[in-house]
Amino acid sequence: MINAEITGWGKCMPPNVLSNHDLEQIVDTTDEWITTRTGIKERRISHVDTSEMAYVAGMRALSAAGKTPEDIDLLIVATCSGDSIIPSTASIVQKKLGASGAAAMDLNSACSGFVYSMVVASNMIKGGANKTALLIGAEKLHYVTDYTDRATCILFGDGAGAVVMEATEEPHGVMATDLGNDGTIYDLLQVPKDGTMGEPGQRDPQMQAISMQGQGVFKQAVTGMAESATISMGKAGVGLEDVDLLIPHQANVRIIDATARRLGLDDSKVFVNIHSYGNTSGATIPVALTEALEQGRIQPGSTVVFAAFGAGMSWGSMVYKWGSRVDPLATPEIDLPPTDQTTMDILSANFDFFGMPEKLA
Ligand code: ACO
């Protein structure tokens, strides 16, 4: 029977850092408040478009799999902060990769987008429609972040991660999945007028930044991730004792801890890197997977559970049996173009559009 397996992985984190101490200079907050409420210490701010980070992460994943762009027949970019709506960011990434001919699409399910992409791609592979897929989660969330709003600007960051999925007849790969969404509560987290909700020509800063009901999202996140992971584990016939690593969406360390507690999973089996990058939405899971492999947290035969939630409100999970290879086949000499801009230089466009934070005025 044909299954889908992950054969390559990679990430691309832009070099500019925005630390909690930097944020103390911008809004009325403290490193202590941010650390205890979210677990975040710093996040990255990109000097390039989403597609550029996606391209670098994608090339790294392809090299790790021993593949070239010409080998892929499916390209999915999970993003809610892509370069454009028309064309898809995937089309722009495809041009950069030189992977013409492959099916290409964006998938927007906000922070659940990468798990959604893995489920879609693995089913296309299992069904025989595709053989080799490149899945990229890439975000430039600072673009929709209002740095006068201390409740949201501390959370989000930029970055990209990617995996290659291929058909396999070996007894490993995707074991079970679960996806869901509750549109009745879509307004818990939104960028209200980023699409056709706005009037033509209207640019209303208040409506083009992320707005969020933090506590409502928090509750949905914990129940969504824990219930979805339980459903996938039930379908896969996997018990808690069989799970080697949970890779959850990185939105808030308290959400991750509460999810693990609800599942009854020991902290040692949960991967956390939110302190370094904040919430990079569709990118958190492939970046976390790449770092888990780099740190030896995944071994041949490991059972890995992915779980995510996001705007929508969406959720998803996957139980995955790792194969024998945990090292990349190759690492390419490829990186983002260098920049001499400071983080504050990059953020000045946000200050111009959304408003100058009081502390900088
Ligand atoms: N610094 C200092 N004080 C702050 C800050 C800040 N950065 N932000 C808010 N506060 C204050 C509030 O004004 C409030 O003050 P008050 O008591 O005087 O009114 C107090 O801190 C408590 O605020 P709460 O909103 O109740 O704080 P909470 O403990 O809920 O934490 C947080 C807020 C971190 C946003 C939390 O609700 C959360 O993480 N929610 C989930 C958010 C999330 O995961 N979003 C991403 C979803 S994924 C996607 O699809 C993009």
Residues whose N, C-alpha, C, O or C-beta is under 5 A from the ligand:
A	BS01	ACO	D28 T29 T30 W33 R37 T38 A110 C111 R150 A151 I154 G214 Q215 V217 F218 A251 N252 S281 F309 G310 A311
